Amino acid sequence: MGNGKNKFDITRFEHQLIASTMTVLVDDFGYTPREVFELMDDAKRQLWGALAELANERKGGINNESAKTL
């Protein structure tokens, strides 16, 4: 992971999306910073499998249809 994608960089558009979403949760929906980070932790746990599958497919790994026949 030496490509810098795993370090927050506010100049990157995709990182700005994360920051602005977190800001909206606090500013518009009344979340506390602690609640936002707890929500992010829960989202990370719940989405890990789906994101790993997407990354695997993008790298040319086994897709869902192939996996069903194994």
PQR file of N, CA, C, O and H, with PARSE charges and radii, in Angstrom:
ATOM      1  N   MET A   1       0.817  -1.203   0.000 -0.4000 1.5000
ATOM      2  CA  MET A   1       0.000   0.000   0.000 -0.0000 2.0000
ATOM      3  C   MET A   1       0.852   1.254   0.000  0.5500 1.7000
ATOM      4  O   MET A   1       0.506   2.230   0.665 -0.5500 1.4000
ATOM      5  N   GLY A   2       1.911   1.251  -0.699 -0.4000 1.5000
ATOM      6  CA  GLY A   2       2.800   2.385  -0.718 -0.0000 2.0000
ATOM      7  C   GLY A   2       2.393   3.480  -1.686  0.5500 1.7000
ATOM      8  O   GLY A   2       3.192   4.370  -1.975 -0.5500 1.4000
ATOM      9  H   GLY A   2       2.191   0.458  -1.239  0.4000 1.0000
ATOM     10  N   ASN A   3       1.166   3.434  -2.194 -0.4000 1.5000
ATOM     11  CA  ASN A   3       0.741   4.405  -3.195 -0.0000 2.0000
ATOM     12  C   ASN A   3       0.102   5.654  -2.602  0.5500 1.7000
ATOM     13  O   ASN A   3      -0.332   6.521  -3.360 -0.5500 1.4000
ATOM     14  H   ASN A   3       0.517   2.711  -1.959  0.4000 1.0000
ATOM     15  N   GLY A   4       0.027   5.783  -1.295 -0.4000 1.5000
ATOM     16  CA  GLY A   4      -0.519   6.971  -0.663 -0.0000 2.0000
ATOM     17  C   GLY A   4      -2.032   6.989  -0.541  0.5500 1.7000
ATOM     18  O   GLY A   4      -2.582   7.929   0.034 -0.5500 1.4000
ATOM     19  H   GLY A   4       0.379   5.079  -0.679  0.4000 1.0000
ATOM     20  N   LYS A   5      -2.720   5.992  -1.057 -0.4000 1.5000
ATOM     21  CA  LYS A   5      -4.177   5.963  -0.985 -0.0000 2.0000
ATOM     22  C   LYS A   5      -4.680   5.774   0.441  0.5500 1.7000
ATOM     23  O   LYS A   5      -5.812   6.145   0.751 -0.5500 1.4000
ATOM     24  H   LYS A   5      -2.273   5.229  -1.524  0.4000 1.0000
ATOM     25  N   ASN A   6      -3.859   5.205   1.301 -0.4000 1.5000
ATOM     26  CA  ASN A   6      -4.313   4.906   2.657 -0.0000 2.0000
ATOM     27  C   ASN A   6      -4.012   6.020   3.654  0.5500 1.7000
ATOM     28  O   ASN A   6      -4.211   5.838   4.856 -0.5500 1.4000
ATOM     29  H   ASN A   6      -2.939   4.904   1.049  0.4000 1.0000
ATOM     30  N   LYS A   7      -3.539   7.161   3.182 -0.4000 1.5000
ATOM     31  CA  LYS A   7      -3.318   8.330   4.032 -0.0000 2.0000
ATOM     32  C   LYS A   7      -4.272   9.430   3.597  0.5500 1.7000
ATOM     33  O   LYS A   7      -4.391   9.721   2.407 -0.5500 1.4000
ATOM     34  H   LYS A   7      -3.377   7.309   2.206  0.4000 1.0000
ATOM     35  N   PHE A   8      -4.954  10.042   4.563 -0.4000 1.5000
ATOM     36  CA  PHE A   8      -5.914  11.091   4.251 -0.0000 2.0000
ATOM     37  C   PHE A   8      -5.197  12.288   3.637  0.5500 1.7000
ATOM     38  O   PHE A   8      -4.218  12.794   4.186 -0.5500 1.4000
ATOM     39  H   PHE A   8      -4.857   9.805   5.530  0.4000 1.0000
ATOM     40  N   ASP A   9      -5.701  12.729   2.494 -0.4000 1.5000
ATOM     41  CA  ASP A   9      -5.143  13.875   1.770 -0.0000 2.0000
ATOM     42  C   ASP A   9      -6.310  14.713   1.264  0.5500 1.7000
ATOM     43  O   ASP A   9      -6.958  14.344   0.285 -0.5500 1.4000
ATOM     44  H   ASP A   9      -6.496  12.319   2.048  0.4000 1.0000
ATOM     45  N   ILE A  10      -6.581  15.826   1.915 -0.4000 1.5000
ATOM     46  CA  ILE A  10      -7.747  16.656   1.614 -0.0000 2.0000
ATOM     47  C   ILE A  10      -7.716  17.216   0.189  0.5500 1.7000
ATOM     48  O   ILE A  10      -8.738  17.702  -0.297 -0.5500 1.4000
ATOM     49  H   ILE A  10      -6.054  16.126   2.711  0.4000 1.0000
ATOM     50  N   THR A  11      -6.577  17.158  -0.481 -0.4000 1.5000
ATOM     51  CA  THR A  11      -6.521  17.652  -1.863 -0.0000 2.0000
ATOM     52  C   THR A  11      -7.066  16.629  -2.857  0.5500 1.7000
ATOM     53  O   THR A  11      -7.313  16.970  -4.014 -0.5500 1.4000
ATOM     54  H   THR A  11      -5.748  16.763  -0.086  0.4000 1.0000
ATOM     55  N   ARG A  12      -7.257  15.385  -2.427 -0.4000 1.5000
ATOM     56  CA  ARG A  12      -7.809  14.348  -3.307 -0.0000 2.0000
ATOM     57  C   ARG A  12      -9.332  14.388  -3.245  0.5500 1.7000
ATOM     58  O   ARG A  12      -9.915  14.412  -2.161 -0.5500 1.4000
ATOM     59  H   ARG A  12      -7.057  15.109  -1.487  0.4000 1.0000
ATOM     60  N   PHE A  13      -9.972  14.396  -4.410 -0.4000 1.5000
ATOM     61  CA  PHE A  13     -11.425  14.507  -4.480 -0.0000 2.0000
ATOM     62  C   PHE A  13     -12.125  13.415  -3.672  0.5500 1.7000
ATOM     63  O   PHE A  13     -13.065  13.697  -2.929 -0.5500 1.4000
ATOM     64  H   PHE A  13      -9.499  14.376  -5.291  0.4000 1.0000
ATOM     65  N   GLU A  14     -11.668  12.173  -3.815 -0.4000 1.5000
ATOM     66  CA  GLU A  14     -12.335  11.075  -3.120 -0.0000 2.0000
ATOM     67  C   GLU A  14     -12.216  11.203  -1.604  0.5500 1.7000
ATOM     68  O   GLU A  14     -13.089  10.732  -0.874 -0.5500 1.4000
ATOM     69  H   GLU A  14     -10.904  11.944  -4.418  0.4000 1.0000
ATOM     70  N   HIS A  15     -11.158  11.827  -1.128 -0.4000 1.5000
ATOM     71  CA  HIS A  15     -10.995  12.061   0.303 -0.0000 2.0000
ATOM     72  C   HIS A  15     -11.873  13.232   0.746  0.5500 1.7000
ATOM     73  O   HIS A  15     -12.372  13.250   1.871 -0.5500 1.4000
ATOM     74  H   HIS A  15     -10.449  12.210  -1.720  0.4000 1.0000
ATOM     75  N   GLN A  16     -12.056  14.199  -0.139 -0.4000 1.5000
ATOM     76  CA  GLN A  16     -12.960  15.312   0.150 -0.0000 2.0000
ATOM     77  C   GLN A  16     -14.388  14.817   0.338  0.5500 1.7000
ATOM     78  O   GLN A  16     -15.125  15.353   1.165 -0.5500 1.4000
ATOM     79  H   GLN A  16     -11.651  14.184  -1.053  0.4000 1.0000
ATOM     80  N   LEU A  17     -14.787  13.792  -0.427 -0.4000 1.5000
ATOM     81  CA  LEU A  17     -16.127  13.219  -0.276 -0.0000 2.0000
ATOM     82  C   LEU A  17     -16.324  12.648   1.127  0.5500 1.7000
ATOM     83  O   LEU A  17     -17.379  12.830   1.736 -0.5500 1.4000
ATOM     84  H   LEU A  17     -14.188  13.357  -1.099  0.4000 1.0000
ATOM     85  N   ILE A  18     -15.313  11.966   1.629 -0.4000 1.5000
ATOM     86  CA  ILE A  18     -15.397  11.404   2.980 -0.0000 2.0000
ATOM     87  C   ILE A  18     -15.517  12.529   4.003  0.5500 1.7000
ATOM     88  O   ILE A  18     -16.382  12.489   4.878 -0.5500 1.4000
ATOM     89  H   ILE A  18     -14.457  11.818   1.134  0.4000 1.0000
ATOM     90  N   ALA A  19     -14.648  13.532   3.891 -0.4000 1.5000
ATOM     91  CA  ALA A  19     -14.646  14.640   4.844 -0.0000 2.0000
ATOM     92  C   ALA A  19     -15.961  15.412   4.804  0.5500 1.7000
ATOM     93  O   ALA A  19     -16.499  15.773   5.850 -0.5500 1.4000
ATOM     94  H   ALA A  19     -13.946  13.565   3.180  0.4000 1.0000
ATOM     95  N   SER A  20     -16.480  15.668   3.607 -0.4000 1.5000
ATOM     96  CA  SER A  20     -17.719  16.443   3.514 -0.0000 2.0000
ATOM     97  C   SER A  20     -18.905  15.647   4.046  0.5500 1.7000
ATOM     98  O   SER A  20     -19.806  16.223   4.656 -0.5500 1.4000
ATOM     99  H   SER A  20     -16.042  15.375   2.757  0.4000 1.0000
ATOM    100  N   THR A  21     -18.922  14.343   3.828 -0.4000 1.5000
ATOM    101  CA  THR A  21     -20.000  13.516   4.377 -0.0000 2.0000
ATOM    102  C   THR A  21     -19.973  13.538   5.899  0.5500 1.7000
ATOM    103  O   THR A  21     -21.016  13.662   6.540 -0.5500 1.4000
ATOM    104  H   THR A  21     -18.190  13.875   3.333  0.4000 1.0000
ATOM    105  N   MET A  22     -18.792  13.417   6.470 -0.4000 1.5000
ATOM    106  CA  MET A  22     -18.669  13.458   7.924 -0.0000 2.0000
ATOM    107  C   MET A  22     -19.092  14.819   8.467  0.5500 1.7000
ATOM    108  O   MET A  22     -19.733  14.902   9.515 -0.5500 1.4000
ATOM    109  H   MET A  22     -17.945  13.316   5.948  0.4000 1.0000
ATOM    110  N   THR A  23     -18.733  15.883   7.754 -0.4000 1.5000
ATOM    111  CA  THR A  23     -19.096  17.234   8.166 -0.0000 2.0000
ATOM    112  C   THR A  23     -20.606  17.433   8.126  0.5500 1.7000
ATOM    113  O   THR A  23     -21.178  18.043   9.030 -0.5500 1.4000
ATOM    114  H   THR A  23     -18.212  15.816   6.903  0.4000 1.0000
ATOM    115  N   VAL A  24     -21.252  16.921   7.082 -0.4000 1.5000
ATOM    116  CA  VAL A  24     -22.709  17.034   6.959 -0.0000 2.0000
ATOM    117  C   VAL A  24     -23.400  16.311   8.116  0.5500 1.7000
ATOM    118  O   VAL A  24     -24.398  16.800   8.645 -0.5500 1.4000
ATOM    119  H   VAL A  24     -20.787  16.426   6.348  0.4000 1.0000
ATOM    120  N   LEU A  25     -22.877  15.160   8.507 -0.4000 1.5000
ATOM    121  CA  LEU A  25     -23.475  14.433   9.626 -0.0000 2.0000
ATOM    122  C   LEU A  25     -23.472  15.272  10.901  0.5500 1.7000
ATOM    123  O   LEU A  25     -24.443  15.256  11.657 -0.5500 1.4000
ATOM    124  H   LEU A  25     -22.066  14.763   8.077  0.4000 1.0000
ATOM    125  N   VAL A  26     -22.393  15.999  11.139 -0.4000 1.5000
ATOM    126  CA  VAL A  26     -22.303  16.848  12.328 -0.0000 2.0000
ATOM    127  C   VAL A  26     -23.132  18.113  12.142  0.5500 1.7000
ATOM    128  O   VAL A  26     -23.943  18.460  12.999 -0.5500 1.4000
ATOM    129  H   VAL A  26     -21.605  16.012  10.525  0.4000 1.0000
ATOM    130  N   ASP A  27     -22.927  18.796  11.027 -0.4000 1.5000
ATOM    131  CA  ASP A  27     -23.535  20.105  10.785 -0.0000 2.0000
ATOM    132  C   ASP A  27     -25.042  20.033  10.563  0.5500 1.7000
ATOM    133  O   ASP A  27     -25.794  20.809  11.153 -0.5500 1.4000
ATOM    134  H   ASP A  27     -22.268  18.513  10.330  0.4000 1.0000
ATOM    135  N   ASP A  28     -25.480  19.117   9.725 -0.4000 1.5000
ATOM    136  CA  ASP A  28     -26.886  19.084   9.321 -0.0000 2.0000
ATOM    137  C   ASP A  28     -27.734  18.079  10.094  0.5500 1.7000
ATOM    138  O   ASP A  28     -28.946  18.261  10.212 -0.5500 1.4000
ATOM    139  H   ASP A  28     -24.869  18.487   9.246  0.4000 1.0000
ATOM    140  N   PHE A  29     -27.125  17.035  10.615 -0.4000 1.5000
ATOM    141  CA  PHE A  29     -27.896  15.981  11.265 -0.0000 2.0000
ATOM    142  C   PHE A  29     -27.658  15.884  12.767  0.5500 1.7000
ATOM    143  O   PHE A  29     -28.270  15.053  13.437 -0.5500 1.4000
ATOM    144  H   PHE A  29     -26.140  16.888  10.520  0.4000 1.0000
ATOM    145  N   GLY A  30     -26.780  16.719  13.298 -0.4000 1.5000
ATOM    146  CA  GLY A  30     -26.600  16.804  14.738 -0.0000 2.0000
ATOM    147  C   GLY A  30     -25.783  15.704  15.391  0.5500 1.7000
ATOM    148  O   GLY A  30     -25.828  15.542  16.610 -0.5500 1.4000
ATOM    149  H   GLY A  30     -26.283  17.394  12.753  0.4000 1.0000
ATOM    150  N   TYR A  31     -25.035  14.946  14.598 -0.4000 1.5000
ATOM    151  CA  TYR A  31     -24.160  13.927  15.178 -0.0000 2.0000
ATOM    152  C   TYR A  31     -23.027  14.604  15.938  0.5500 1.7000
ATOM    153  O   TYR A  31     -22.600  15.703  15.585 -0.5500 1.4000
ATOM    154  H   TYR A  31     -24.998  15.078  13.607  0.4000 1.0000
ATOM    155  N   THR A  32     -22.549  13.947  16.974 -0.4000 1.5000
ATOM    156  CA  THR A  32     -21.328  14.409  17.629 -0.0000 2.0000
ATOM    157  C   THR A  32     -20.148  13.788  16.877  0.5500 1.7000
ATOM    158  O   THR A  32     -20.321  12.797  16.167 -0.5500 1.4000
ATOM    159  H   THR A  32     -22.896  13.055  17.261  0.4000 1.0000
ATOM    160  N   PRO A  33     -18.957  14.358  17.027 -0.5600 1.5000
ATOM    161  CA  PRO A  33     -17.796  13.730  16.384  0.2800 2.0000
ATOM    162  C   PRO A  33     -17.639  12.262  16.790  0.5500 1.7000
ATOM    163  O   PRO A  33     -17.314  11.421  15.952 -0.5500 1.4000
ATOM    164  N   ARG A  34     -17.864  11.953  18.056 -0.4000 1.5000
ATOM    165  CA  ARG A  34     -17.762  10.565  18.514 -0.0000 2.0000
ATOM    166  C   ARG A  34     -18.765   9.681  17.776  0.5500 1.7000
ATOM    167  O   ARG A  34     -18.420   8.576  17.357 -0.5500 1.4000
ATOM    168  H   ARG A  34     -18.128  12.636  18.737  0.4000 1.0000
ATOM    169  N   GLU A  35     -19.999  10.154  17.613 -0.4000 1.5000
ATOM    170  CA  GLU A  35     -21.018   9.376  16.903 -0.0000 2.0000
ATOM    171  C   GLU A  35     -20.633   9.150  15.445  0.5500 1.7000
ATOM    172  O   GLU A  35     -20.872   8.075  14.894 -0.5500 1.4000
ATOM    173  H   GLU A  35     -20.278  11.052  17.953  0.4000 1.0000
ATOM    174  N   VAL A  36     -20.036  10.164  14.822 -0.4000 1.5000
ATOM    175  CA  VAL A  36     -19.603  10.016  13.428 -0.0000 2.0000
ATOM    176  C   VAL A  36     -18.548   8.920  13.322  0.5500 1.7000
ATOM    177  O   VAL A  36     -18.627   8.070  12.435 -0.5500 1.4000
ATOM    178  H   VAL A  36     -19.842  11.037  15.270  0.4000 1.0000
ATOM    179  N   PHE A  37     -17.571   8.932  14.208 -0.4000 1.5000
ATOM    180  CA  PHE A  37     -16.515   7.927  14.141 -0.0000 2.0000
ATOM    181  C   PHE A  37     -17.035   6.537  14.503  0.5500 1.7000
ATOM    182  O   PHE A  37     -16.558   5.542  13.958 -0.5500 1.4000
ATOM    183  H   PHE A  37     -17.507   9.622  14.928  0.4000 1.0000
ATOM    184  N   GLU A  38     -18.007   6.455  15.417 -0.4000 1.5000
ATOM    185  CA  GLU A  38     -18.621   5.163  15.713 -0.0000 2.0000
ATOM    186  C   GLU A  38     -19.387   4.656  14.494  0.5500 1.7000
ATOM    187  O   GLU A  38     -19.345   3.466  14.183 -0.5500 1.4000
ATOM    188  H   GLU A  38     -18.394   7.264  15.860  0.4000 1.0000
ATOM    189  N   LEU A  39     -20.084   5.556  13.807 -0.4000 1.5000
ATOM    190  CA  LEU A  39     -20.799   5.194  12.589 -0.0000 2.0000
ATOM    191  C   LEU A  39     -19.824   4.716  11.516  0.5500 1.7000
ATOM    192  O   LEU A  39     -20.090   3.728  10.831 -0.5500 1.4000
ATOM    193  H   LEU A  39     -20.118   6.523  14.061  0.4000 1.0000
ATOM    194  N   MET A  40     -18.706   5.408  11.368 -0.4000 1.5000
ATOM    195  CA  MET A  40     -17.698   5.011  10.386 -0.0000 2.0000
ATOM    196  C   MET A  40     -17.127   3.628  10.727  0.5500 1.7000
ATOM    197  O   MET A  40     -16.903   2.810   9.834 -0.5500 1.4000
ATOM    198  H   MET A  40     -18.490   6.211  11.925  0.4000 1.0000
ATOM    199  N   ASP A  41     -16.895   3.373  12.005 -0.4000 1.5000
ATOM    200  CA  ASP A  41     -16.400   2.050  12.414 -0.0000 2.0000
ATOM    201  C   ASP A  41     -17.408   0.959  12.074  0.5500 1.7000
ATOM    202  O   ASP A  41     -17.034  -0.106  11.583 -0.5500 1.4000
ATOM    203  H   ASP A  41     -17.077   4.038  12.730  0.4000 1.0000
ATOM    204  N   ASP A  42     -18.696   1.226  12.336 -0.4000 1.5000
ATOM    205  CA  ASP A  42     -19.721   0.234  12.035 -0.0000 2.0000
ATOM    206  C   ASP A  42     -19.851   0.033  10.529  0.5500 1.7000
ATOM    207  O   ASP A  42     -19.997  -1.096  10.061 -0.5500 1.4000
ATOM    208  H   ASP A  42     -19.001   2.091  12.735  0.4000 1.0000
ATOM    209  N   ALA A  43     -19.796   1.125   9.774 -0.4000 1.5000
ATOM    210  CA  ALA A  43     -19.860   1.018   8.309 -0.0000 2.0000
ATOM    211  C   ALA A  43     -18.680   0.205   7.791  0.5500 1.7000
ATOM    212  O   ALA A  43     -18.834  -0.613   6.884 -0.5500 1.4000
ATOM    213  H   ALA A  43     -19.677   2.042  10.154  0.4000 1.0000
ATOM    214  N   LYS A  44     -17.515   0.428   8.361 -0.4000 1.5000
ATOM    215  CA  LYS A  44     -16.319  -0.322   7.956 -0.0000 2.0000
ATOM    216  C   LYS A  44     -16.526  -1.819   8.182  0.5500 1.7000
ATOM    217  O   LYS A  44     -16.198  -2.634   7.320 -0.5500 1.4000
ATOM    218  H   LYS A  44     -17.390   1.092   9.098  0.4000 1.0000
ATOM    219  N   ARG A  45     -17.072  -2.174   9.343 -0.4000 1.5000
ATOM    220  CA  ARG A  45     -17.322  -3.591   9.640 -0.0000 2.0000
ATOM    221  C   ARG A  45     -18.350  -4.186   8.680  0.5500 1.7000
ATOM    222  O   ARG A  45     -18.173  -5.300   8.187 -0.5500 1.4000
ATOM    223  H   ARG A  45     -17.338  -1.512  10.044  0.4000 1.0000
ATOM    224  N   GLN A  46     -19.417  -3.445   8.419 -0.4000 1.5000
ATOM    225  CA  GLN A  46     -20.497  -3.979   7.594 -0.0000 2.0000
ATOM    226  C   GLN A  46     -20.154  -4.032   6.112  0.5500 1.7000
ATOM    227  O   GLN A  46     -20.639  -4.907   5.393 -0.5500 1.4000
ATOM    228  H   GLN A  46     -19.561  -2.540   8.819  0.4000 1.0000
ATOM    229  N   LEU A  47     -19.324  -3.107   5.650 -0.4000 1.5000
ATOM    230  CA  LEU A  47     -19.027  -3.013   4.222 -0.0000 2.0000
ATOM    231  C   LEU A  47     -17.762  -3.747   3.800  0.5500 1.7000
ATOM    232  O   LEU A  47     -17.503  -3.884   2.604 -0.5500 1.4000
ATOM    233  H   LEU A  47     -18.930  -2.396   6.234  0.4000 1.0000
ATOM    234  N   TRP A  48     -16.979  -4.216   4.746 -0.4000 1.5000
ATOM    235  CA  TRP A  48     -15.685  -4.825   4.424 -0.0000 2.0000
ATOM    236  C   TRP A  48     -15.808  -5.919   3.375  0.5500 1.7000
ATOM    237  O   TRP A  48     -15.069  -5.912   2.390 -0.5500 1.4000
ATOM    238  H   TRP A  48     -17.190  -4.104   5.717  0.4000 1.0000
ATOM    239  N   GLY A  49     -16.717  -6.847   3.566 -0.4000 1.5000
ATOM    240  CA  GLY A  49     -16.858  -7.969   2.639 -0.0000 2.0000
ATOM    241  C   GLY A  49     -17.203  -7.524   1.230  0.5500 1.7000
ATOM    242  O   GLY A  49     -16.612  -7.999   0.260 -0.5500 1.4000
ATOM    243  H   GLY A  49     -17.317  -6.852   4.366  0.4000 1.0000
ATOM    244  N   ALA A  50     -18.161  -6.612   1.116 -0.4000 1.5000
ATOM    245  CA  ALA A  50     -18.571  -6.131  -0.206 -0.0000 2.0000
ATOM    246  C   ALA A  50     -17.439  -5.377  -0.896  0.5500 1.7000
ATOM    247  O   ALA A  50     -17.225  -5.538  -2.097 -0.5500 1.4000
ATOM    248  H   ALA A  50     -18.641  -6.227   1.904  0.4000 1.0000
ATOM    249  N   LEU A  51     -16.718  -4.558  -0.142 -0.4000 1.5000
ATOM    250  CA  LEU A  51     -15.612  -3.803  -0.735 -0.0000 2.0000
ATOM    251  C   LEU A  51     -14.471  -4.731  -1.143  0.5500 1.7000
ATOM    252  O   LEU A  51     -13.843  -4.524  -2.181 -0.5500 1.4000
ATOM    253  H   LEU A  51     -16.892  -4.427   0.834  0.4000 1.0000
ATOM    254  N   ALA A  52     -14.204  -5.745  -0.338 -0.4000 1.5000
ATOM    255  CA  ALA A  52     -13.159  -6.714  -0.680 -0.0000 2.0000
ATOM    256  C   ALA A  52     -13.535  -7.461  -1.956  0.5500 1.7000
ATOM    257  O   ALA A  52     -12.680  -7.726  -2.801 -0.5500 1.4000
ATOM    258  H   ALA A  52     -14.715  -5.914   0.505  0.4000 1.0000
ATOM    259  N   GLU A  53     -14.809  -7.797  -2.091 -0.4000 1.5000
ATOM    260  CA  GLU A  53     -15.272  -8.485  -3.294 -0.0000 2.0000
ATOM    261  C   GLU A  53     -15.123  -7.592  -4.527  0.5500 1.7000
ATOM    262  O   GLU A  53     -14.680  -8.053  -5.579 -0.5500 1.4000
ATOM    263  H   GLU A  53     -15.503  -7.582  -1.404  0.4000 1.0000
ATOM    264  N   LEU A  54     -15.491  -6.321  -4.399 -0.4000 1.5000
ATOM    265  CA  LEU A  54     -15.318  -5.384  -5.516 -0.0000 2.0000
ATOM    266  C   LEU A  54     -13.854  -5.262  -5.914  0.5500 1.7000
ATOM    267  O   LEU A  54     -13.524  -5.287  -7.100 -0.5500 1.4000
ATOM    268  H   LEU A  54     -15.851  -5.946  -3.544  0.4000 1.0000
ATOM    269  N   ALA A  55     -12.983  -5.132  -4.929 -0.4000 1.5000
ATOM    270  CA  ALA A  55     -11.555  -5.005  -5.216 -0.0000 2.0000
ATOM    271  C   ALA A  55     -11.030  -6.258  -5.900  0.5500 1.7000
ATOM    272  O   ALA A  55     -10.221  -6.168  -6.824 -0.5500 1.4000
ATOM    273  H   ALA A  55     -13.251  -5.113  -3.966  0.4000 1.0000
ATOM    274  N   ASN A  56     -11.481  -7.419  -5.457 -0.4000 1.5000
ATOM    275  CA  ASN A  56     -11.056  -8.681  -6.053 -0.0000 2.0000
ATOM    276  C   ASN A  56     -11.509  -8.767  -7.510  0.5500 1.7000
ATOM    277  O   ASN A  56     -10.740  -9.168  -8.383 -0.5500 1.4000
ATOM    278  H   ASN A  56     -12.138  -7.491  -4.706  0.4000 1.0000
ATOM    279  N   GLU A  57     -12.755  -8.390  -7.763 -0.4000 1.5000
ATOM    280  CA  GLU A  57     -13.269  -8.417  -9.133 -0.0000 2.0000
ATOM    281  C   GLU A  57     -12.507  -7.447 -10.024  0.5500 1.7000
ATOM    282  O   GLU A  57     -12.222  -7.750 -11.183 -0.5500 1.4000
ATOM    283  H   GLU A  57     -13.380  -8.065  -7.054  0.4000 1.0000
ATOM    284  N   ARG A  58     -12.182  -6.296  -9.485 -0.4000 1.5000
ATOM    285  CA  ARG A  58     -11.450  -5.290 -10.264 -0.0000 2.0000
ATOM    286  C   ARG A  58     -10.066  -5.798 -10.655  0.5500 1.7000
ATOM    287  O   ARG A  58      -9.543  -5.452 -11.714 -0.5500 1.4000
ATOM    288  H   ARG A  58     -12.413  -6.050  -8.544  0.4000 1.0000
ATOM    289  N   LYS A  59      -9.481  -6.617  -9.791 -0.4000 1.5000
ATOM    290  CA  LYS A  59      -8.154  -7.177 -10.070 -0.0000 2.0000
ATOM    291  C   LYS A  59      -8.236  -8.437 -10.917  0.5500 1.7000
ATOM    292  O   LYS A  59      -7.219  -9.085 -11.165 -0.5500 1.4000
ATOM    293  H   LYS A  59      -9.905  -6.898  -8.931  0.4000 1.0000
ATOM    294  N   GLY A  60      -9.437  -8.790 -11.363 -0.4000 1.5000
ATOM    295  CA  GLY A  60      -9.586  -9.967 -12.207 -0.0000 2.0000
ATOM    296  C   GLY A  60      -9.754 -11.256 -11.445  0.5500 1.7000
ATOM    297  O   GLY A  60      -9.514 -12.337 -11.983 -0.5500 1.4000
ATOM    298  H   GLY A  60     -10.263  -8.264 -11.161  0.4000 1.0000
ATOM    299  N   GLY A  61     -10.168 -11.153 -10.190 -0.4000 1.5000
ATOM    300  CA  GLY A  61     -10.368 -12.342  -9.378 -0.0000 2.0000
ATOM    301  C   GLY A  61     -11.648 -13.059  -9.747  0.5500 1.7000
ATOM    302  O   GLY A  61     -12.299 -12.736 -10.741 -0.5500 1.4000
ATOM    303  H   GLY A  61     -10.364 -10.274  -9.753  0.4000 1.0000
ATOM    304  N   ILE A  62     -11.993 -14.027  -8.939 -0.4000 1.5000
ATOM    305  CA  ILE A  62     -13.200 -14.815  -9.183 -0.0000 2.0000
ATOM    306  C   ILE A  62     -14.419 -13.929  -8.963  0.5500 1.7000
ATOM    307  O   ILE A  62     -14.537 -13.270  -7.930 -0.5500 1.4000
ATOM    308  H   ILE A  62     -11.464 -14.290  -8.132  0.4000 1.0000
ATOM    309  N   ASN A  63     -15.320 -13.917  -9.935 -0.4000 1.5000
ATOM    310  CA  ASN A  63     -16.544 -13.140  -9.761 -0.0000 2.0000
ATOM    311  C   ASN A  63     -17.617 -14.005  -9.112  0.5500 1.7000
ATOM    312  O   ASN A  63     -17.420 -15.200  -8.891 -0.5500 1.4000
ATOM    313  H   ASN A  63     -15.224 -14.452 -10.774  0.4000 1.0000
ATOM    314  N   ASN A  64     -18.748 -13.388  -8.812 -0.4000 1.5000
ATOM    315  CA  ASN A  64     -19.817 -14.107  -8.107 -0.0000 2.0000
ATOM    316  C   ASN A  64     -20.315 -15.317  -8.877  0.5500 1.7000
ATOM    317  O   ASN A  64     -20.531 -16.370  -8.278 -0.5500 1.4000
ATOM    318  H   ASN A  64     -18.909 -12.417  -8.992  0.4000 1.0000
ATOM    319  N   GLU A  65     -20.503 -15.203 -10.179 -0.4000 1.5000
ATOM    320  CA  GLU A  65     -21.027 -16.309 -10.975 -0.0000 2.0000
ATOM    321  C   GLU A  65     -20.058 -17.487 -10.967  0.5500 1.7000
ATOM    322  O   GLU A  65     -20.485 -18.636 -10.852 -0.5500 1.4000
ATOM    323  H   GLU A  65     -20.327 -14.347 -10.666  0.4000 1.0000
ATOM    324  N   SER A  66     -18.777 -17.219 -11.085 -0.4000 1.5000
ATOM    325  CA  SER A  66     -17.785 -18.294 -11.049 -0.0000 2.0000
ATOM    326  C   SER A  66     -17.746 -18.945  -9.677  0.5500 1.7000
ATOM    327  O   SER A  66     -17.607 -20.163  -9.566 -0.5500 1.4000
ATOM    328  H   SER A  66     -18.430 -16.285 -11.179  0.4000 1.0000
ATOM    329  N   ALA A  67     -17.869 -18.137  -8.636 -0.4000 1.5000
ATOM    330  CA  ALA A  67     -17.803 -18.662  -7.275 -0.0000 2.0000
ATOM    331  C   ALA A  67     -18.979 -19.585  -6.981  0.5500 1.7000
ATOM    332  O   ALA A  67     -18.837 -20.528  -6.204 -0.5500 1.4000
ATOM    333  H   ALA A  67     -17.982 -17.148  -8.726  0.4000 1.0000
ATOM    334  N   LYS A  68     -20.134 -19.333  -7.586 -0.4000 1.5000
ATOM    335  CA  LYS A  68     -21.314 -20.159  -7.344 -0.0000 2.0000
ATOM    336  C   LYS A  68     -21.130 -21.570  -7.883  0.5500 1.7000
ATOM    337  O   LYS A  68     -21.719 -22.516  -7.359 -0.5500 1.4000
ATOM    338  H   LYS A  68     -20.249 -18.567  -8.218  0.4000 1.0000
ATOM    339  N   THR A  69     -20.322 -21.718  -8.919 -0.4000 1.5000
ATOM    340  CA  THR A  69     -20.142 -23.038  -9.522 -0.0000 2.0000
ATOM    341  C   THR A  69     -19.036 -23.836  -8.851  0.5500 1.7000
ATOM    342  O   THR A  69     -18.879 -25.026  -9.123 -0.5500 1.4000
ATOM    343  H   THR A  69     -19.843 -20.950  -9.344  0.4000 1.0000
ATOM    344  N   LEU A  70     -18.268 -23.196  -7.979 -0.4000 1.5000
ATOM    345  CA  LEU A  70     -17.165 -23.897  -7.302 -0.0000 2.0000
ATOM    346  C   LEU A  70     -17.648 -24.740  -6.151  0.5500 1.7000
ATOM    347  O   LEU A  70     -16.845 -25.390  -5.482 -0.5500 1.4000
ATOM    348  H   LEU A  70     -18.396 -22.229  -7.757  0.4000 1.0000
TER
END
